[in-house]
Amino acid sequence: MFGDISGMMGKLKNAQQKVEETKKRLNTVLIDESAANGTIKVTVTANREIRAISIDESILEDKEELEDYLILTLNKALKRAGEINEQELAVAAKAGMPNIPGMDMFK
């Protein structure tokens, strides 16, 4: 009915391995983002881990402004990281998936 079950299981294992390799590689993909006025810069990985935050001294006196810019900048960076993460993992998963009729989940 399903053909070579062991072959499909091997392909699924291969897909899982590709996804794990991609996750490791995404730790090395860095996304830099900065506030509109350039006072805050953040670097995150494509796995959504914060690697660096740089804050200009001129903004340290205004706590609310600092918090606002920090939140906005981190959210922009994490959104970009999430998009890259999802795209890369989808490609890795699709590349290793067996061709099962009616299971075209990754178009």
PyMOL commands that set and color helices and strands:
alter all, ss='L'
color gray80, all
select helices_A, chain A and resi 5-26+57-59+63-96
alter helices_A, ss='H'
color red, helices_A
select strands_A, chain A and resi 30-34+40-45+50-55
alter strands_A, ss='S'
color yellow, strands_A
deselect
rebuild
show_as cartoon
